[in-house]
Amino acid sequence: MHPRPSPIAASLYTLRDMNVDVIVMHGPNGCCFRTGRLLEGDGVRVLTTAMAENDFILGAGDKLEETLIKAYEMFEPTLMGVVGTCASMIIGEDLKEAIANADLPCTVIPVESHGGSGEGDNTVGAIMVLDAAVEAGVIPRSEADRQIEMLEKATEIEKTRGMAQGRYIKPNFGDSKEAVAKEIVNALHDGKNVAFVLNAKKETSYLFADIFNFDYAQINPQNKPIIVANLDENIGLERIRGHAANIKKELPMEIDFITGGLDEYPITADKAYEFLKDKDLDMIVVFGVPHAFPIEKMDVESVAVTDGPRLVEPLRELGYTHVVAELDAHSKTLGTDEIVDSDFGMMIRSAIEWME
């Protein structure tokens, strides 16, 4: 009942993950405006055909051809994407025909997404990109199938445990970050067994990894927390593997168990649970996509850190003792290749200083 990310935005982000140089959106100039502007910060040039009222009636194939040619003249890309919108797809614009007529000396991936694609699930837009990328010879079928499986599982998690459950969820900014950070630091100081679980999605990991970006020896050198993370640098597209490698280089603490890749967050939470379930924990801190973790199976004090204010109440219902929300995870991490400060991470470091 409340607004959700659209398939169009998911298409744009997935093309970005494939390292496209330019994306042309075939639609009005205001469609997915914020996403397009954000992706400019990640090095992707996002253009629009700026469809107007007459185009909705008469069609705008010529506009798309002209924009494609102009885009190539301006940026000389190796890889481009063309993304449909509600306006162009509802009237049946033929993206492939326009691409063929433009006859550019580069690879172009056509994506016929719109706001109502499938059942409106944002992951449908990402799946469309993967299928189109296989057809264009950009990625192998096996990699597309693996990612599609992850996306379908992600949709299931959102519909059963997240904010796509079909009811209105009021935004909530969670518990006091200061109070929860002090509880974590005090638990480590007192020798309690604490686990940190990074179960993050792609580039947002640069923000969530900051939560365990501290020196535990400053708190209690005899009590290293257990670190579990989905930072396998051998899984996923080159861009996603690079994120994992960058973060692992920066972290001051050794990772005890790697659950999988940064695009496998729908299944890596279960792997984290299997690793931790017999560890006699006093506290567990799960961040990134914490609603994928089966916290209801653990009888332990728990902290969830999410980037969605509408996820705070569902996380409490799942059984988390404390829930805090980070804001603007996507906008803070676009264009970076290193860990960025998170509000909660900074609060943990502040709590360490107060303790000293």
VOPAGU-2260 file (C-alpha; in pm, 1 decimal, decimal comma):
REM VOPAGU-2260
SITE   aa  ch    i         X         Y         Z
SITE  MET   A    0       0,0       0,0       0,0
SITE  HIS   A    1     299,0     230,7      39,8
SITE  PRO   A    2     538,2     327,2    -244,5
SITE  ARG   A    3     800,4      72,0    -340,9
SITE  PRO   A    4    1107,0      83,5    -569,3
SITE  SER   A    5    1009,7      31,6    -933,1
SITE  PRO   A    6    1132,0    -217,8   -1194,0
SITE  ILE   A    7    1267,7      77,8   -1391,9
SITE  ALA   A    8    1501,9     179,1   -1108,6
SITE  ALA   A    9    1612,2    -182,8   -1065,9
SITE  SER   A   10    1691,6    -197,0   -1438,1
SITE  LEU   A   11    1907,3     113,6   -1407,9
SITE  TYR   A   12    2103,4     -19,1   -1109,6
SITE  THR   A   13    2155,7    -359,9   -1272,9
SITE  LEU   A   14    2290,4    -199,6   -1590,2
SITE  ARG   A   15    2523,6       1,8   -1368,4
SITE  ASP   A   16    2648,3    -323,6   -1212,7
SITE  MET   A   17    2739,5    -441,3   -1565,1
SITE  ASN   A   18    2959,5    -134,1   -1606,0
SITE  VAL   A   19    2759,3      22,5   -1887,8
SITE  ASP   A   20    2894,9     359,9   -1990,9
SITE  VAL   A   21    2564,3     522,1   -2091,4
SITE  ILE   A   22    2195,6     453,9   -2025,3
SITE  VAL   A   23    1921,6     606,7   -2240,6
SITE  MET   A   24    1578,7     616,2   -2076,6
SITE  HIS   A   25    1300,8     617,0   -2334,8
SITE  GLY   A   26    1035,1     823,9   -2163,2
SITE  PRO   A   27     950,9    1164,3   -2012,6
SITE  ASN   A   28    1243,4    1361,8   -1874,0
SITE  GLY   A   29    1115,0    1329,4   -1518,0
SITE  CYS   A   30    1089,2     949,9   -1509,5
SITE  CYS   A   31    1313,4     797,8   -1239,7
SITE  PHE   A   32    1479,6    1137,1   -1207,5
SITE  ARG   A   33    1641,6    1072,1    -867,8
SITE  THR   A   34    1784,3     732,2    -965,5
SITE  GLY   A   35    1925,8     871,9   -1287,5
SITE  ARG   A   36    2094,8    1159,6   -1107,3
SITE  LEU   A   37    2237,2     928,1    -841,0
SITE  LEU   A   38    2388,7     698,3   -1102,3
SITE  GLU   A   39    2574,2     993,6   -1253,5
SITE  GLY   A   40    2770,5     990,6    -925,8
SITE  ASP   A   41    2866,5     630,1   -1000,9
SITE  GLY   A   42    3017,5     719,5   -1337,7
SITE  VAL   A   43    2718,9     626,0   -1557,0
SITE  ARG   A   44    2587,0     885,0   -1803,7
SITE  VAL   A   45    2206,4     877,1   -1792,4
SITE  LEU   A   46    2014,0    1044,8   -2075,7
SITE  THR   A   47    1645,8    1066,4   -2164,6
SITE  THR   A   48    1448,2    1093,1   -2487,9
SITE  ALA   A   49    1217,7    1340,6   -2309,2
SITE  MET   A   50     893,7    1205,1   -2453,2
SITE  ALA   A   51     609,2    1461,7   -2453,6
SITE  GLU   A   52     230,3    1444,6   -2502,8
SITE  ASN   A   53     242,2    1413,3   -2882,3
SITE  ASP   A   54     486,3    1123,9   -2849,6
SITE  PHE   A   55     240,4     932,8   -2631,8
SITE  ILE   A   56      -0,4     937,7   -2928,7
SITE  LEU   A   57     222,4     931,1   -3236,3
SITE  GLY   A   58     519,8     737,9   -3099,9
SITE  ALA   A   59     880,7     844,9   -3047,7
SITE  GLY   A   60    1095,5     587,7   -3227,1
SITE  ASP   A   61    1274,0     864,5   -3417,3
SITE  LYS   A   62    1352,5    1044,0   -3091,4
SITE  LEU   A   63    1507,7     729,2   -2950,5
SITE  GLU   A   64    1722,5     678,7   -3260,3
SITE  GLU   A   65    1838,2    1040,6   -3249,9
SITE  THR   A   66    1919,6    1018,5   -2878,4
SITE  LEU   A   67    2117,4     697,3   -2924,9
SITE  ILE   A   68    2324,8     851,3   -3203,5
SITE  LYS   A   69    2381,8    1170,2   -3002,9
SITE  ALA   A   70    2479,4     967,3   -2695,1
SITE  TYR   A   71    2741,4     777,6   -2893,4
SITE  GLU   A   72    2880,0    1096,3   -3047,8
SITE  MET   A   73    2908,6    1257,0   -2702,8
SITE  PHE   A   74    3057,3     969,7   -2500,7
SITE  GLU   A   75    3179,5     698,9   -2744,9
SITE  PRO   A   76    3066,4     418,8   -2510,8
SITE  THR   A   77    3163,7      55,1   -2539,5
SITE  LEU   A   78    2845,5     -65,2   -2367,1
SITE  MET   A   79    2507,6     110,2   -2354,4
SITE  GLY   A   80    2167,6      32,8   -2208,3
SITE  VAL   A   81    1824,6     145,7   -2328,5
SITE  VAL   A   82    1554,3     132,3   -2063,2
SITE  GLY   A   83    1184,2     155,4   -2132,2
SITE  THR   A   84     945,1     344,7   -1905,0
SITE  CYS   A   85     572,4     333,2   -1841,7
SITE  ALA   A   86     507,7     585,0   -2121,4
SITE  SER   A   87     707,3     412,4   -2394,8
SITE  MET   A   88     621,4      52,8   -2305,8
SITE  ILE   A   89     246,7     104,0   -2268,0
SITE  ILE   A   90     224,2     247,2   -2622,5
SITE  GLY   A   91     439,3     -37,8   -2755,2
SITE  GLU   A   92     760,1     138,4   -2859,3
SITE  ASP   A   93    1008,3    -101,0   -3023,8
SITE  LEU   A   94    1345,8     -51,2   -2856,1
SITE  LYS   A   95    1523,1    -315,2   -3065,7
SITE  GLU   A   96    1411,0    -158,1   -3393,2
SITE  ALA   A   97    1541,2     183,3   -3288,9
SITE  ILE   A   98    1873,5      29,2   -3182,1
SITE  ALA   A   99    1903,9    -151,5   -3517,0
SITE  ASN   A  100    1825,0     167,7   -3709,4
SITE  ALA   A  101    2080,3     368,3   -3509,8
SITE  ASP   A  102    2342,3     103,7   -3603,4
SITE  LEU   A  103    2597,9     208,6   -3342,3
SITE  PRO   A  104    2950,0      56,0   -3327,2
SITE  CYS   A  105    2899,8     -60,4   -2967,7
SITE  THR   A  106    2693,8    -314,4   -2772,5
SITE  VAL   A  107    2347,1    -192,2   -2668,6
SITE  ILE   A  108    2126,2    -377,6   -2417,8
SITE  PRO   A  109    1749,9    -311,8   -2461,6
SITE  VAL   A  110    1535,2    -344,0   -2147,0
SITE  GLU   A  111    1157,5    -325,6   -2188,4
SITE  SER   A  112    1079,6    -239,6   -1826,5
SITE  HIS   A  113     804,7     -20,4   -1688,7
SITE  GLY   A  114     648,2      53,8   -1351,6
SITE  GLY   A  115     397,4    -229,0   -1378,4
SITE  SER   A  116     634,4    -496,7   -1507,0
SITE  GLY   A  117     531,2    -835,3   -1370,1
SITE  GLU   A  118     342,2    -758,3   -1050,7
SITE  GLY   A  119     533,7    -435,5   -1002,8
SITE  ASP   A  120     816,8    -604,4    -811,5
SITE  ASN   A  121    1137,1    -407,1    -856,4
SITE  THR   A  122    1336,0    -727,3    -905,6
SITE  VAL   A  123    1147,5    -791,1   -1231,5
SITE  GLY   A  124    1337,5    -499,3   -1386,4
SITE  ALA   A  125    1670,5    -648,1   -1281,6
SITE  ILE   A  126    1575,0    -988,4   -1426,3
SITE  MET   A  127    1486,3    -821,8   -1757,7
SITE  VAL   A  128    1834,9    -673,1   -1773,5
SITE  LEU   A  129    1997,9   -1008,8   -1704,2
SITE  ASP   A  130    1800,9   -1183,9   -1978,7
SITE  ALA   A  131    1873,4    -903,3   -2225,8
SITE  ALA   A  132    2242,8    -906,2   -2133,7
SITE  VAL   A  133    2261,9   -1278,6   -2213,4
SITE  GLU   A  134    2099,1   -1217,3   -2551,8
SITE  ALA   A  135    2351,0    -937,8   -2619,1
SITE  GLY   A  136    2642,0   -1165,1   -2524,8
SITE  VAL   A  137    2746,6    -954,0   -2225,3
SITE  ILE   A  138    2715,7   -1224,9   -1957,6
SITE  PRO   A  139    2680,9   -1605,7   -1974,4
SITE  ARG   A  140    2345,8   -1775,6   -1918,3
SITE  SER   A  141    2479,3   -1950,3   -1606,8
SITE  GLU   A  142    2558,3   -1618,9   -1434,8
SITE  ALA   A  143    2221,0   -1474,4   -1527,7
SITE  ASP   A  144    2041,5   -1781,4   -1391,6
SITE  ARG   A  145    2233,6   -1759,3   -1062,7
SITE  GLN   A  146    2145,1   -1392,7   -1020,4
SITE  ILE   A  147    1781,4   -1447,9   -1118,5
SITE  GLU   A  148    1754,5   -1714,7    -848,5
SITE  MET   A  149    1888,5   -1464,0    -593,6
SITE  LEU   A  150    1644,9   -1195,0    -709,3
SITE  GLU   A  151    1346,2   -1427,6    -685,3
SITE  LYS   A  152    1449,9   -1525,8    -333,1
SITE  ALA   A  153    1492,6   -1156,6    -244,8
SITE  THR   A  154    1136,5   -1086,2    -360,8
SITE  GLU   A  155    1008,1   -1372,7    -147,0
SITE  ILE   A  156    1189,0   -1236,6     160,2
SITE  GLU   A  157    1048,5    -886,4     107,8
SITE  LYS   A  158     694,2   -1019,5      68,3
SITE  THR   A  159     707,7   -1250,5     371,8
SITE  ARG   A  160     947,8   -1074,1     611,5
SITE  GLY   A  161    1004,6    -723,1     476,2
SITE  MET   A  162     815,4    -414,2     367,9
SITE  ALA   A  163     632,7    -565,4      69,8
SITE  GLN   A  164     386,1    -759,8     284,1
SITE  GLY   A  165      85,2    -583,2     133,9
SITE  ARG   A  166      -2,9    -360,5     429,1
SITE  TYR   A  167      81,6      -3,0     509,0
SITE  ILE   A  168     388,4      25,3     733,6
SITE  LYS   A  169     453,6     360,3     894,9
SITE  PRO   A  170     816,4     482,1     869,3
SITE  ASN   A  171    1006,2     449,5    1196,7
SITE  PHE   A  172    1363,7     548,3    1272,7
SITE  GLY   A  173    1413,8     288,9    1542,2
SITE  ASP   A  174    1589,2     290,1    1875,4
SITE  SER   A  175    1850,8     533,6    2000,5
SITE  LYS   A  176    2177,5     464,4    1819,6
SITE  GLU   A  177    2372,1     596,5    2117,6
SITE  ALA   A  178    2201,6     365,7    2366,4
SITE  VAL   A  179    2233,8      55,7    2145,5
SITE  ALA   A  180    2598,8     131,6    2063,4
SITE  LYS   A  181    2679,4     155,7    2436,6
SITE  GLU   A  182    2513,2    -182,7    2495,8
SITE  ILE   A  183    2731,4    -344,6    2229,2
SITE  VAL   A  184    3052,1    -186,7    2360,5
SITE  ASN   A  185    2968,0    -278,4    2720,7
SITE  ALA   A  186    2897,1    -638,2    2618,2
SITE  LEU   A  187    3238,2    -665,6    2451,5
SITE  HIS   A  188    3407,1    -495,6    2747,0
SITE  ASP   A  189    3245,5    -741,6    2989,7
SITE  GLY   A  190    3373,8   -1042,0    2794,7
SITE  LYS   A  191    3040,7   -1143,2    2644,0
SITE  ASN   A  192    3029,3   -1343,6    2323,1
SITE  VAL   A  193    2918,3   -1102,8    2047,5
SITE  ALA   A  194    2875,4   -1175,5    1676,0
SITE  PHE   A  195    2860,0    -919,3    1395,9
SITE  VAL   A  196    2686,3   -1032,8    1076,1
SITE  LEU   A  197    2725,9    -829,8     758,2
SITE  ASN   A  198    2450,2    -937,9     520,7
SITE  ALA   A  199    2458,3    -642,9     285,8
SITE  LYS   A  200    2342,0    -569,3     -66,0
SITE  LYS   A  201    2606,7    -472,0    -320,5
SITE  GLU   A  202    2745,6    -118,3    -278,3
SITE  THR   A  203    2554,8     -52,0      45,6
SITE  SER   A  204    2814,7    -279,9     205,4
SITE  TYR   A  205    3053,8      17,6     206,4
SITE  LEU   A  206    2830,8     181,9     466,9
SITE  PHE   A  207    2727,9    -123,3     669,1
SITE  ALA   A  208    3084,0    -259,4     693,0
SITE  ASP   A  209    3166,8      54,6     890,5
SITE  ILE   A  210    2971,8     -91,7    1183,4
SITE  PHE   A  211    3257,2    -330,9    1266,4
SITE  ASN   A  212    3526,6     -90,7    1147,6
SITE  PHE   A  213    3687,9     -53,2    1492,4
SITE  ASP   A  214    3973,8    -200,4    1695,1
SITE  TYR   A  215    3828,8    -442,2    1949,1
SITE  ALA   A  216    4156,4    -424,8    2147,8
SITE  GLN   A  217    4053,2     -75,9    2257,3
SITE  ILE   A  218    3755,9    -233,6    2434,7
SITE  ASN   A  219    3885,9    -571,5    2552,6
SITE  PRO   A  220    4191,9    -721,6    2380,7
SITE  GLN   A  221    4091,9   -1066,7    2506,9
SITE  ASN   A  222    3745,8   -1058,6    2351,0
SITE  LYS   A  223    3738,2   -1039,6    1971,7
SITE  PRO   A  224    3382,5   -1044,5    1834,6
SITE  ILE   A  225    3289,7   -1311,8    1581,9
SITE  ILE   A  226    3279,9   -1157,3    1235,1
SITE  VAL   A  227    3060,2   -1309,8     963,3
SITE  ALA   A  228    3022,4   -1138,8     624,7
SITE  ASN   A  229    2898,2   -1195,5     269,8
SITE  LEU   A  230    3224,6   -1068,5     121,3
SITE  ASP   A  231    3328,3   -1344,4    -118,7
SITE  GLU   A  232    3528,9   -1162,5    -385,2
SITE  ASN   A  233    3498,2   -1452,9    -629,6
SITE  ILE   A  234    3119,9   -1438,5    -676,5
SITE  GLY   A  235    2922,4   -1199,6    -896,2
SITE  LEU   A  236    2990,8    -942,7   -1165,0
SITE  GLU   A  237    3330,9    -774,9   -1172,5
SITE  ARG   A  238    3197,2    -458,4   -1012,6
SITE  ILE   A  239    3038,4    -648,9    -722,0
SITE  ARG   A  240    3347,1    -863,1    -665,7
SITE  GLY   A  241    3549,1    -542,7    -650,3
SITE  HIS   A  242    3330,7    -405,9    -369,4
SITE  ALA   A  243    3398,7    -716,2    -159,1
SITE  ALA   A  244    3773,3    -699,5    -221,7
SITE  ASN   A  245    3788,6    -328,4    -135,8
SITE  ILE   A  246    3611,4    -375,9     196,7
SITE  LYS   A  247    3819,3    -676,3     303,1
SITE  LYS   A  248    4137,9    -474,5     250,9
SITE  GLU   A  249    4015,8    -203,0     488,7
SITE  LEU   A  250    3864,3    -398,5     775,4
SITE  PRO   A  251    4077,5    -399,5    1092,3
SITE  MET   A  252    3932,3    -730,9    1214,5
SITE  GLU   A  253    3973,6   -1073,6    1059,4
SITE  ILE   A  254    3657,1   -1228,5     915,6
SITE  ASP   A  255    3578,4   -1563,4    1078,7
SITE  PHE   A  256    3333,5   -1691,0     818,0
SITE  ILE   A  257    3246,3   -1571,2     467,1
SITE  THR   A  258    2889,5   -1662,3     377,8
SITE  GLY   A  259    2891,4   -1579,5       6,5
SITE  GLY   A  260    2884,9   -1285,1    -232,1
SITE  LEU   A  261    2733,2    -938,8    -208,8
SITE  ASP   A  262    2453,1   -1027,7    -448,5
SITE  GLU   A  263    2366,0   -1341,9    -249,8
SITE  TYR   A  264    2216,4   -1167,6      54,0
SITE  PRO   A  265    1887,3   -1363,1      26,3
SITE  ILE   A  266    2070,5   -1690,4     107,3
SITE  THR   A  267    2382,8   -1582,4     296,5
SITE  ALA   A  268    2180,6   -1499,3     607,8
SITE  ASP   A  269    2083,6   -1865,3     646,8
SITE  LYS   A  270    2449,5   -1964,6     609,9
SITE  ALA   A  271    2538,8   -1715,4     882,5
SITE  TYR   A  272    2275,8   -1870,3    1109,2
SITE  GLU   A  273    2410,2   -2223,6    1051,7
SITE  PHE   A  274    2759,3   -2104,8    1144,2
SITE  LEU   A  275    2647,7   -1920,4    1458,2
SITE  LYS   A  276    2365,4   -2131,4    1599,0
SITE  ASP   A  277    2591,6   -2338,7    1827,8
SITE  LYS   A  278    2829,7   -2059,0    1930,2
SITE  ASP   A  279    2668,1   -1982,0    2270,1
SITE  LEU   A  280    2625,7   -1613,1    2186,5
SITE  ASP   A  281    2522,8   -1339,4    2428,0
SITE  MET   A  282    2450,3   -1085,7    2153,7
SITE  ILE   A  283    2420,7   -1078,0    1775,3
SITE  VAL   A  284    2428,7    -767,9    1553,6
SITE  VAL   A  285    2292,6    -813,2    1198,3
SITE  PHE   A  286    2314,1    -534,0     943,6
SITE  GLY   A  287    2241,3    -467,8     577,9
SITE  VAL   A  288    1941,9    -692,7     505,8
SITE  PRO   A  289    1871,8    -818,9     861,0
SITE  HIS   A  290    1520,0    -942,0     783,2
SITE  ALA   A  291    1673,3   -1223,9     577,3
SITE  PHE   A  292    1836,5   -1362,0     893,1
SITE  PRO   A  293    1619,0   -1610,0    1091,5
SITE  ILE   A  294    1654,3   -1424,5    1420,3
SITE  GLU   A  295    1341,2   -1595,6    1555,9
SITE  LYS   A  296    1544,8   -1917,6    1582,8
SITE  MET   A  297    1794,9   -1762,1    1825,5
SITE  ASP   A  298    1732,6   -1694,7    2194,2
SITE  VAL   A  299    1980,4   -1410,4    2231,5
SITE  GLU   A  300    1988,4   -1031,6    2265,9
SITE  SER   A  301    1990,2    -899,9    1910,9
SITE  VAL   A  302    2039,7    -580,3    1713,0
SITE  ALA   A  303    1920,7    -518,3    1357,0
SITE  VAL   A  304    2056,6    -230,5    1151,3
SITE  THR   A  305    1854,5    -151,4     838,3
SITE  ASP   A  306    1851,3     118,8     573,5
SITE  GLY   A  307    1470,7     116,8     552,4
SITE  PRO   A  308    1256,9     309,1     802,9
SITE  ARG   A  309     960,8      97,6     689,6
SITE  LEU   A  310    1152,2    -214,1     794,0
SITE  VAL   A  311    1185,5    -118,5    1159,5
SITE  GLU   A  312     845,5    -254,8    1267,0
SITE  PRO   A  313     874,1    -580,2    1064,0
SITE  LEU   A  314    1217,9    -640,3    1220,7
SITE  ARG   A  315    1074,6    -596,2    1569,4
SITE  GLU   A  316     795,2    -838,5    1481,5
SITE  LEU   A  317    1055,1   -1093,3    1370,1
SITE  GLY   A  318    1205,7   -1083,4    1718,0
SITE  TYR   A  319    1498,6    -839,3    1718,0
SITE  THR   A  320    1556,7    -684,5    2060,8
SITE  HIS   A  321    1682,3    -353,6    1918,4
SITE  VAL   A  322    1638,9    -200,5    1573,0
SITE  VAL   A  323    1818,4     106,0    1437,2
SITE  ALA   A  324    1792,7     266,9    1094,1
SITE  GLU   A  325    2063,5     409,7     872,6
SITE  LEU   A  326    1945,7     660,3     614,1
SITE  ASP   A  327    2041,9     717,7     248,9
SITE  ALA   A  328    2261,8     409,1     218,8
SITE  HIS   A  329    2247,5     412,3    -161,5
SITE  SER   A  330    2323,2     780,8    -204,4
SITE  LYS   A  331    2610,8     767,5      47,3
SITE  THR   A  332    2780,5     475,0    -124,7
SITE  LEU   A  333    2741,8     553,6    -494,8
SITE  GLY   A  334    3072,5     631,7    -657,8
SITE  THR   A  335    3289,9     514,3    -368,2
SITE  ASP   A  336    3545,0     234,1    -351,6
SITE  GLU   A  337    3609,5     250,1      22,3
SITE  ILE   A  338    3418,7     218,0     348,9
SITE  VAL   A  339    3212,7     527,8     430,0
SITE  ASP   A  340    3111,6     648,5     775,2
SITE  SER   A  341    2777,9     518,6     900,0
SITE  ASP   A  342    2588,8     690,2    1180,1
SITE  PHE   A  343    2584,6     371,5    1386,8
SITE  GLY   A  344    2949,6     291,2    1320,8
SITE  MET   A  345    3049,4     639,1    1434,8
SITE  MET   A  346    2832,0     596,4    1744,0
SITE  ILE   A  347    3009,4     268,7    1832,4
SITE  ARG   A  348    3347,9     439,2    1798,5
SITE  SER   A  349    3224,7     726,7    2012,4
SITE  ALA   A  350    3106,1     480,5    2276,0
SITE  ILE   A  351    3456,3     327,8    2280,0
SITE  GLU   A  352    3605,9     673,0    2339,1
SITE  TRP   A  353    3358,7     745,0    2620,7
SITE  MET   A  354    3451,1     415,0    2784,0
SITE  GLU   A  355    3818,8     509,2    2777,7
